[in-house]
């Protein structure tokens, strides 16, 4: 049987009769239990669209110039062969001068990895909801967001850990301003001759490198379409001393942002050797990476040094990197951390909450014994159904930034430095 089978899991809320879709994905394995008198059941493993993105390879995409994070995310989603059930792509806060130039076509480069690099550079959020909706949020999307659910000692289990590792006294943020060539240079050069027999097609991947340091990878843009004799030659002898066969060589060059894919076909009547093969364009150099720091010295005496290091591969602004360092340090300046909470359907209201809440929702809850009373975002959902009508959910949580972002001209949001702070 074929394993690529769609799987839909949904629940009907007995209190409201609303149907909630909690999972849309693909069955990837089925393991039936053996024996005529055995359990007579099968174990099924299914994955959502995130797995599709993790398996799809990013290759041949050009360097993206002056594109917002959401535009690049949409490009990467479109590069995955199987589309998600739906998309909700918010407008990015950051416009990147250069992106995808540091991807690597010559080795496994999952689309999910590049999506993660763009999302991290934005300091945003990317996730798949239970209904199959792929969601991207800019870093400012959760500022001033209202909460979707409220709980007061309703959890059947709560993990609250006071751990020094959950705070940062100093945050370092690495940014990557690029240096770009003005004239075109040779970014790839074939180092040795390659034999091609009559009618044979040879496919080669040529990574771009620094013309002054061939061991260093670089990106490229404004790539030049290869020209016969200038960029490639074909000869009857490996050392180029024989008959010129360049007119018999068909060259197809797919010029991406970090390398070129060559398809070389010998359309002539005799074996030949590619004695020259090069790709020209403007190099993009990511060599000098400034590190912004934000430190809270008042915490050092109490907790010692706790350093967080964030590398934002497509962020080109050191100034924004400095703002991100400060905001991150302020958010994680206490060792109290709520890792997860579990809710069981003790009431009809709680059962509705279990079915309605999803990744990305902001909730508020309080619990007397631990003293927790705060707001958090749901980062993961572990839903268990042991019997009909008895869902039990465990939510992985991260603290919400309780500061209020500044909004120009809006009452209660426009008093910069009083009731609000300047968002980055």
KERO-944017 format. One record per residue (C-alpha): residue number from 1; residue in three letters; x, y negated, z. Coordinates in Angstrom, 1 decimal. Layout:
(NUM "ALA" (X Y Z))
...
//
This chain:
(1 "UNK" (0.0 0.0 0.0))
(2 "UNK" (1.1 -3.6 -0.4))
(3 "UNK" (2.0 -5.4 2.8))
(4 "UNK" (1.3 -8.9 1.4))
(5 "UNK" (-2.2 -9.1 2.7))
(6 "UNK" (-3.9 -12.1 4.2))
(7 "UNK" (-4.9 -11.9 7.8))
(8 "UNK" (-7.5 -14.1 9.4))
(9 "UNK" (-8.2 -14.1 13.2))
(10 "UNK" (-11.1 -16.1 14.5))
(11 "UNK" (-13.3 -16.3 17.6))
(12 "UNK" (-16.8 -17.5 18.2))
(13 "UNK" (-17.2 -19.6 21.4))
(14 "UNK" (-20.3 -18.1 23.2))
(15 "UNK" (-20.9 -21.4 24.9))
(16 "UNK" (-21.1 -23.6 21.8))
(17 "UNK" (-21.4 -20.9 19.1))
(18 "UNK" (-18.5 -22.6 17.3))
(19 "UNK" (-16.1 -20.5 15.3))
(20 "UNK" (-12.4 -21.2 16.0))
(21 "UNK" (-9.8 -19.9 13.6))
(22 "UNK" (-6.7 -19.0 15.7))
(23 "UNK" (-4.4 -17.4 13.1))
(24 "UNK" (-4.0 -17.3 9.4))
(25 "UNK" (-1.0 -15.3 8.1))
(26 "UNK" (0.4 -12.4 6.2))
(27 "UNK" (0.7 -8.8 7.3))
(28 "UNK" (4.3 -7.8 7.0))
(29 "UNK" (4.4 -4.3 8.5))
(30 "UNK" (1.9 -1.6 9.5))
(31 "UNK" (3.0 1.3 11.8))
(32 "UNK" (0.2 3.9 12.1))
(33 "UNK" (0.3 6.2 15.1))
(34 "UNK" (0.8 9.9 14.1))
(35 "UNK" (-1.3 12.9 15.1))
(36 "UNK" (-4.9 13.9 14.4))
(37 "UNK" (-5.7 13.7 18.1))
(38 "UNK" (-3.5 10.7 19.0))
(39 "UNK" (-4.4 7.1 19.5))
(40 "UNK" (-5.6 6.7 15.9))
(41 "UNK" (-4.6 3.1 15.8))
(42 "UNK" (-2.0 1.1 14.0))
(43 "UNK" (0.4 -1.6 15.1))
(44 "UNK" (0.3 -4.5 12.8))
(45 "UNK" (2.8 -7.4 12.6))
(46 "UNK" (1.8 -10.5 10.9))
(47 "UNK" (3.5 -13.9 10.4))
(48 "UNK" (2.3 -17.4 9.5))
(49 "UNK" (3.6 -19.8 6.9))
(50 "UNK" (6.6 -20.7 9.0))
(51 "UNK" (8.0 -17.3 8.1))
(52 "UNK" (7.4 -18.0 4.4))
(53 "UNK" (9.5 -21.2 4.7))
(54 "UNK" (12.2 -19.2 6.6))
(55 "UNK" (12.5 -16.7 3.7))
(56 "UNK" (12.3 -19.2 0.8))
(57 "UNK" (15.7 -20.5 -0.5))
(58 "UNK" (16.3 -24.2 -1.2))
(59 "UNK" (18.3 -24.3 -4.4))
(60 "UNK" (18.9 -26.9 -7.2))
(61 "UNK" (17.0 -29.8 -5.6))
(62 "UNK" (18.6 -33.1 -6.4))
(63 "UNK" (19.9 -35.5 -3.7))
(64 "UNK" (17.0 -37.6 -2.4))
(65 "UNK" (17.7 -41.4 -2.4))
(66 "UNK" (15.9 -43.8 -0.2))
(67 "UNK" (13.1 -41.3 0.6))
(68 "UNK" (10.9 -41.2 3.8))
(69 "UNK" (11.1 -38.1 5.9))
(70 "UNK" (7.5 -37.1 5.0))
(71 "UNK" (8.3 -37.4 1.2))
(72 "UNK" (11.2 -35.0 1.7))
(73 "UNK" (9.2 -32.6 3.9))
(74 "UNK" (6.5 -32.5 1.1))
(75 "UNK" (9.1 -31.7 -1.5))
(76 "UNK" (10.5 -28.9 0.6))
(77 "UNK" (7.0 -27.4 1.3))
(78 "UNK" (6.3 -27.5 -2.4))
(79 "UNK" (9.6 -25.6 -3.0))
(80 "UNK" (8.2 -22.6 -1.0))
(81 "UNK" (6.6 -20.1 -3.4))
(82 "UNK" (3.5 -19.4 -1.3))
(83 "UNK" (1.6 -22.6 -0.1))
(84 "UNK" (0.3 -23.0 3.4))
(85 "UNK" (-3.5 -22.9 4.0))
(86 "UNK" (-3.5 -26.7 4.4))
(87 "UNK" (-1.2 -29.6 5.2))
(88 "UNK" (-1.3 -32.6 7.4))
(89 "UNK" (1.8 -34.6 6.7))
(90 "UNK" (2.0 -37.9 8.6))
(91 "UNK" (3.9 -40.9 7.2))
(92 "UNK" (7.5 -40.8 8.3))
(93 "UNK" (9.0 -43.6 10.4))
(94 "UNK" (12.5 -43.3 8.8))
(95 "UNK" (13.7 -43.8 5.3))
(96 "UNK" (16.9 -41.9 4.6))
(97 "UNK" (19.5 -43.4 2.2))
(98 "UNK" (20.6 -39.9 1.2))
(99 "UNK" (19.1 -36.4 2.0))
(100 "UNK" (19.6 -32.8 0.9))
(101 "UNK" (23.2 -33.7 -0.2))
(102 "UNK" (24.6 -31.5 2.5))
(103 "UNK" (22.4 -28.4 1.7))
(104 "UNK" (24.3 -25.4 0.5))
(105 "UNK" (23.0 -23.7 -2.7))
(106 "UNK" (26.0 -21.2 -2.7))
(107 "UNK" (24.9 -19.4 0.4))
(108 "UNK" (21.5 -18.5 2.0))
(109 "UNK" (19.8 -21.8 2.7))
(110 "UNK" (16.2 -21.3 4.0))
(111 "UNK" (13.7 -24.0 3.3))
(112 "UNK" (12.8 -24.0 7.0))
(113 "UNK" (16.4 -24.9 7.8))
(114 "UNK" (16.2 -28.0 5.7))
(115 "UNK" (12.8 -28.9 7.0))
(116 "UNK" (14.3 -28.7 10.5))
(117 "UNK" (17.2 -30.9 9.5))
(118 "UNK" (14.9 -33.6 8.1))
(119 "UNK" (12.5 -33.3 11.2))
(120 "UNK" (15.4 -33.6 13.6))
(121 "UNK" (16.8 -36.6 11.7))
(122 "UNK" (13.4 -38.2 12.1))
(123 "UNK" (13.1 -37.0 15.7))
(124 "UNK" (9.7 -35.9 14.7))
(125 "UNK" (7.7 -32.7 14.9))
(126 "UNK" (6.9 -29.9 12.5))
(127 "UNK" (4.7 -26.9 13.3))
(128 "UNK" (1.9 -24.6 12.0))
(129 "UNK" (-1.4 -24.6 13.8))
(130 "UNK" (-3.5 -21.5 14.4))
(131 "UNK" (-5.8 -22.4 11.5))
(132 "UNK" (-2.8 -22.3 9.1))
(133 "UNK" (-2.4 -26.1 8.9))
(134 "UNK" (1.2 -27.1 8.5))
(135 "UNK" (1.7 -30.3 10.4))
(136 "UNK" (4.5 -33.0 10.3))
(137 "UNK" (4.5 -35.9 12.8))
(138 "UNK" (6.8 -38.9 12.7))
(139 "UNK" (8.6 -39.7 15.9))
(140 "UNK" (6.1 -42.5 16.7))
(141 "UNK" (3.0 -40.3 16.1))
(142 "UNK" (2.7 -39.4 19.8))
(143 "UNK" (3.0 -42.9 21.2))
(144 "UNK" (-0.3 -44.1 22.8))
(145 "UNK" (-2.0 -40.8 21.8))
(146 "UNK" (-4.9 -39.9 24.0))
(147 "UNK" (-5.2 -36.5 25.7))
(148 "UNK" (-7.4 -33.7 24.4))
(149 "UNK" (-8.0 -31.7 27.5))
(150 "UNK" (-7.9 -32.2 31.3))
(151 "UNK" (-7.3 -29.5 33.9))
(152 "UNK" (-7.5 -29.7 37.7))
(153 "UNK" (-6.1 -26.5 39.3))
(154 "UNK" (-7.8 -24.5 36.6))
(155 "UNK" (-4.7 -22.5 35.6))
(156 "UNK" (-4.4 -18.9 36.6))
(157 "UNK" (-0.6 -19.1 36.4))
(158 "UNK" (1.9 -22.0 36.3))
(159 "UNK" (5.6 -22.0 35.9))
(160 "UNK" (7.2 -25.1 37.5))
(161 "UNK" (10.9 -25.2 37.7))
(162 "UNK" (13.1 -27.9 39.3))
(163 "UNK" (16.3 -27.4 37.4))
(164 "UNK" (19.3 -29.7 37.0))
(165 "UNK" (19.6 -28.4 33.4))
(166 "UNK" (16.3 -30.1 32.5))
(167 "UNK" (17.7 -33.6 32.9))
(168 "UNK" (20.3 -35.6 31.1))
(169 "UNK" (22.5 -38.3 32.6))
(170 "UNK" (24.1 -39.0 29.2))
(171 "UNK" (22.8 -38.5 25.7))
(172 "UNK" (25.0 -38.6 22.6))
(173 "UNK" (23.5 -39.0 19.1))
(174 "UNK" (25.5 -38.4 16.0))
(175 "UNK" (24.5 -40.3 12.8))
(176 "UNK" (25.8 -39.8 9.3))
(177 "UNK" (26.2 -43.0 7.2))
(178 "UNK" (27.5 -42.0 3.8))
(179 "UNK" (30.2 -43.4 1.5))
(180 "UNK" (29.4 -43.1 -2.2))
(181 "UNK" (31.5 -43.3 -5.4))
(182 "UNK" (31.0 -46.1 -7.8))
(183 "UNK" (32.2 -44.5 -11.0))
(184 "UNK" (31.5 -40.8 -11.8))
(185 "UNK" (34.3 -38.4 -10.7))
(186 "UNK" (34.8 -34.7 -11.2))
(187 "UNK" (33.0 -32.9 -8.4))
(188 "UNK" (33.4 -29.4 -9.6))
(189 "UNK" (36.2 -27.8 -11.7))
(190 "UNK" (36.5 -24.1 -12.6))
(191 "UNK" (39.9 -23.0 -11.3))
(192 "UNK" (40.6 -20.0 -13.6))
(193 "UNK" (39.4 -18.9 -17.1))
(194 "UNK" (36.3 -16.6 -17.3))
(195 "UNK" (35.7 -14.0 -19.9))
(196 "UNK" (32.4 -13.7 -21.7))
(197 "UNK" (31.6 -10.9 -24.1))
(198 "UNK" (29.5 -11.2 -27.2))
(199 "UNK" (25.8 -11.9 -26.2))
(200 "UNK" (26.7 -11.9 -22.5))
(201 "UNK" (25.3 -14.5 -20.1))
(202 "UNK" (27.4 -15.4 -17.0))
(203 "UNK" (25.8 -17.3 -14.1))
(204 "UNK" (28.1 -19.2 -11.8))
(205 "UNK" (27.4 -21.5 -8.8))
(206 "UNK" (29.8 -24.4 -8.5))
(207 "UNK" (29.8 -26.3 -5.2))
(208 "UNK" (30.7 -30.0 -5.3))
(209 "UNK" (34.0 -30.9 -3.6))
(210 "UNK" (36.0 -34.0 -2.8))
(211 "UNK" (38.3 -34.6 -5.8))
(212 "UNK" (41.1 -35.6 -3.4))
(213 "UNK" (40.5 -32.6 -1.1))
(214 "UNK" (39.0 -29.6 -2.8))
(215 "UNK" (38.6 -27.8 0.5))
(216 "UNK" (36.0 -30.4 1.6))
(217 "UNK" (32.3 -30.1 0.4))
(218 "UNK" (30.5 -33.2 -0.7))
(219 "UNK" (27.1 -34.1 -2.2))
(220 "UNK" (26.5 -35.7 -5.6))
(221 "UNK" (24.0 -37.8 -7.5))
(222 "UNK" (23.8 -39.5 -10.9))
(223 "UNK" (25.2 -36.2 -12.3))
(224 "UNK" (26.4 -36.4 -15.9))
(225 "UNK" (25.0 -33.8 -18.5))
(226 "UNK" (28.0 -31.7 -19.5))
(227 "UNK" (29.6 -32.6 -22.9))
(228 "UNK" (31.3 -30.0 -25.1))
(229 "UNK" (35.1 -30.3 -25.1))
(230 "UNK" (35.0 -33.0 -22.4))
(231 "UNK" (33.4 -30.9 -19.7))
(232 "UNK" (33.7 -27.4 -21.1))
(233 "UNK" (35.8 -25.4 -23.6))
(234 "UNK" (35.6 -21.9 -25.0))
(235 "UNK" (38.6 -20.1 -26.5))
(236 "UNK" (39.7 -16.8 -27.9))
(237 "UNK" (42.7 -16.7 -25.5))
(238 "UNK" (42.5 -16.9 -21.7))
(239 "UNK" (45.3 -19.6 -21.6))
(240 "UNK" (43.5 -21.7 -24.3))
(241 "UNK" (46.2 -21.2 -26.9))
(242 "UNK" (43.9 -19.3 -29.3))
(243 "UNK" (41.0 -20.2 -31.6))
(244 "UNK" (38.5 -22.9 -30.3))
(245 "UNK" (35.1 -21.2 -29.8))
(246 "UNK" (33.4 -24.0 -28.0))
(247 "UNK" (30.7 -24.3 -30.6))
(248 "UNK" (29.7 -20.7 -29.8))
(249 "UNK" (29.2 -21.3 -26.1))
(250 "UNK" (25.7 -22.2 -24.9))
(251 "UNK" (25.8 -24.1 -21.6))
(252 "UNK" (22.8 -24.7 -19.3))
(253 "UNK" (23.7 -26.7 -16.2))
(254 "UNK" (21.3 -27.2 -13.4))
(255 "UNK" (22.8 -30.1 -11.5))
(256 "UNK" (21.6 -30.2 -7.9))
(257 "UNK" (22.4 -32.4 -5.0))
(258 "UNK" (25.2 -30.3 -3.6))
(259 "UNK" (26.3 -28.0 -6.5))
(260 "UNK" (25.7 -26.9 -10.1))
(261 "UNK" (24.2 -23.7 -11.4))
(262 "UNK" (25.9 -22.7 -14.7))
(263 "UNK" (24.3 -20.3 -17.2))
(264 "UNK" (27.0 -19.6 -19.9))
(265 "UNK" (26.1 -17.6 -23.0))
(266 "UNK" (28.4 -16.4 -25.7))
(267 "UNK" (26.4 -16.8 -28.8))
(268 "UNK" (29.3 -16.1 -31.2))
(269 "UNK" (30.7 -13.0 -32.8))
(270 "UNK" (33.8 -12.4 -30.6))
(271 "UNK" (34.8 -12.3 -27.0))
(272 "UNK" (35.9 -15.6 -25.5))
(273 "UNK" (37.2 -17.3 -22.4))
(274 "UNK" (35.8 -20.4 -20.7))
(275 "UNK" (39.0 -22.3 -20.2))
(276 "UNK" (37.5 -25.6 -18.9))
(277 "UNK" (34.3 -26.1 -16.9))
(278 "UNK" (33.6 -29.2 -14.8))
(279 "UNK" (30.7 -31.3 -13.4))
(280 "UNK" (30.9 -35.1 -13.1))
(281 "UNK" (28.9 -37.4 -10.9))
(282 "UNK" (29.0 -39.8 -8.0))
(283 "UNK" (30.3 -38.1 -4.8))
(284 "UNK" (28.5 -38.6 -1.5))
(285 "UNK" (31.0 -38.4 1.4))
(286 "UNK" (29.9 -37.6 5.0))
(287 "UNK" (33.2 -37.9 6.7))
(288 "UNK" (33.0 -40.5 9.5))
(289 "UNK" (30.2 -39.9 11.9))
(290 "UNK" (29.6 -42.5 14.7))
(291 "UNK" (28.3 -41.2 18.0))
(292 "UNK" (25.9 -43.4 19.9))
(293 "UNK" (25.7 -42.9 23.7))
(294 "UNK" (23.3 -43.8 26.4))
(295 "UNK" (24.1 -43.1 30.1))
(296 "UNK" (22.3 -43.5 33.3))
(297 "UNK" (25.1 -43.9 35.8))
(298 "UNK" (22.7 -44.0 38.8))
(299 "UNK" (22.0 -40.2 38.3))
(300 "UNK" (25.6 -39.1 38.3))
(301 "UNK" (26.1 -39.1 42.1))
(302 "UNK" (23.0 -37.1 42.6))
(303 "UNK" (23.1 -34.6 39.8))
(304 "UNK" (26.6 -34.7 38.3))
(305 "UNK" (27.2 -35.1 34.6))
(306 "UNK" (24.6 -33.6 32.3))
(307 "UNK" (25.2 -34.3 28.6))
(308 "UNK" (22.8 -33.8 25.6))
(309 "UNK" (24.3 -33.8 22.1))
(310 "UNK" (22.0 -34.5 19.2))
(311 "UNK" (23.3 -34.3 15.6))
(312 "UNK" (20.9 -36.0 13.1))
(313 "UNK" (22.2 -34.9 9.7))
(314 "UNK" (20.3 -37.3 7.5))
(315 "UNK" (20.1 -40.3 9.8))
(316 "UNK" (22.3 -43.1 8.4))
(317 "UNK" (21.7 -45.8 11.0))
(318 "UNK" (23.9 -45.9 14.1))
(319 "UNK" (21.6 -48.5 15.5))
(320 "UNK" (18.6 -46.2 15.4))
(321 "UNK" (20.8 -43.5 16.8))
(322 "UNK" (21.5 -45.7 19.8))
(323 "UNK" (17.8 -46.3 20.3))
(324 "UNK" (17.1 -42.5 20.1))
(325 "UNK" (19.8 -41.9 22.7))
(326 "UNK" (18.2 -44.4 25.1))
(327 "UNK" (14.7 -43.1 24.6))
(328 "UNK" (15.8 -39.4 25.1))
(329 "UNK" (17.7 -40.2 28.2))
(330 "UNK" (14.8 -42.1 29.7))
(331 "UNK" (12.4 -39.2 28.9))
(332 "UNK" (14.6 -36.6 30.6))
(333 "UNK" (15.7 -38.3 33.8))
(334 "UNK" (14.1 -35.9 36.3))
(335 "UNK" (14.8 -32.3 37.0))
(336 "UNK" (11.1 -31.4 37.3))
(337 "UNK" (10.0 -29.4 34.3))
(338 "UNK" (6.7 -27.5 33.6))
(339 "UNK" (7.6 -24.6 31.3))
(340 "UNK" (4.2 -23.1 30.8))
(341 "UNK" (0.7 -22.7 32.1))
(342 "UNK" (-1.8 -19.9 31.7))
(343 "UNK" (-5.6 -20.3 31.6))
(344 "UNK" (-8.2 -17.6 31.8))
(345 "UNK" (-12.0 -18.1 31.1))
(346 "UNK" (-13.3 -18.6 34.6))
(347 "UNK" (-16.0 -20.9 33.3))
(348 "UNK" (-17.6 -21.6 29.9))
(349 "UNK" (-15.8 -24.9 29.8))
(350 "UNK" (-12.4 -23.3 30.2))
(351 "UNK" (-13.2 -20.7 27.6))
(352 "UNK" (-14.0 -23.6 25.2))
(353 "UNK" (-10.7 -25.3 26.1))
(354 "UNK" (-8.8 -22.1 25.4))
(355 "UNK" (-10.3 -21.8 21.9))
(356 "UNK" (-10.1 -25.5 21.0))
(357 "UNK" (-6.6 -26.4 22.1))
(358 "UNK" (-3.6 -25.9 19.8))
(359 "UNK" (0.0 -26.8 19.2))
(360 "UNK" (0.4 -30.6 19.2))
(361 "UNK" (-2.4 -31.3 21.6))
(362 "UNK" (-1.8 -33.6 24.6))
(363 "UNK" (-3.2 -32.4 27.9))
(364 "UNK" (-3.3 -33.7 31.4))
(365 "UNK" (-3.4 -31.5 34.5))
(366 "UNK" (-2.7 -31.5 38.2))
(367 "UNK" (-2.0 -28.8 40.7))
(368 "UNK" (-1.8 -29.3 44.5))
(369 "UNK" (0.8 -26.8 45.7))
(370 "UNK" (3.5 -27.8 43.2))
(371 "UNK" (2.5 -31.4 43.2))
(372 "UNK" (2.4 -31.6 39.5))
(373 "UNK" (0.1 -34.3 38.0))
(374 "UNK" (1.2 -35.4 34.6))
(375 "UNK" (0.6 -35.2 30.9))
(376 "UNK" (2.2 -32.6 28.5))
(377 "UNK" (2.2 -31.5 24.9))
(378 "UNK" (1.4 -28.0 23.9))
(379 "UNK" (4.5 -26.6 22.0))
(380 "UNK" (3.5 -22.9 21.8))
(381 "UNK" (0.4 -20.8 22.1))
(382 "UNK" (0.3 -17.2 23.3))
(383 "UNK" (-3.3 -16.0 23.0))
(384 "UNK" (-4.2 -12.6 24.4))
(385 "UNK" (-7.6 -10.9 24.1))
(386 "UNK" (-7.9 -7.7 26.1))
(387 "UNK" (-11.7 -7.4 25.8))
(388 "UNK" (-14.4 -9.1 23.8))
(389 "UNK" (-15.1 -12.6 25.2))
(390 "UNK" (-12.1 -12.6 27.4))
(391 "UNK" (-9.3 -14.7 25.9))
(392 "UNK" (-6.3 -15.6 28.0))
(393 "UNK" (-3.9 -18.2 26.8))
(394 "UNK" (-0.4 -19.3 27.9))
(395 "UNK" (0.8 -22.6 26.6))
(396 "UNK" (4.4 -23.6 26.4))
(397 "UNK" (4.7 -27.3 27.4))
(398 "UNK" (7.0 -30.3 27.1))
(399 "UNK" (6.5 -33.6 29.0))
(400 "UNK" (4.8 -36.4 27.2))
(401 "UNK" (6.4 -39.8 27.1))
(402 "UNK" (4.1 -41.7 29.4))
(403 "UNK" (5.4 -45.1 28.3))
(404 "UNK" (3.1 -47.2 26.2))
(405 "UNK" (4.4 -48.2 22.7))
(406 "UNK" (4.1 -51.8 21.6))
(407 "UNK" (1.6 -52.6 19.0))
(408 "UNK" (1.5 -56.1 17.6))
(409 "UNK" (-1.6 -58.2 18.4))
(410 "UNK" (-3.4 -55.4 20.2))
(411 "UNK" (-4.7 -56.1 23.7))
(412 "UNK" (-3.1 -53.9 26.4))
(413 "UNK" (-0.6 -52.7 23.8))
(414 "UNK" (0.9 -56.1 22.7))
(415 "UNK" (2.5 -57.3 25.9))
(416 "UNK" (6.1 -56.4 25.1))
(417 "UNK" (8.2 -55.9 28.2))
(418 "UNK" (5.1 -56.0 30.5))
(419 "UNK" (2.7 -53.1 29.9))
(420 "UNK" (4.7 -51.7 26.9))
(421 "UNK" (8.1 -50.9 25.5))
(422 "UNK" (9.6 -51.4 22.1))
(423 "UNK" (9.4 -48.1 20.2))
(424 "UNK" (12.3 -47.0 18.1))
//
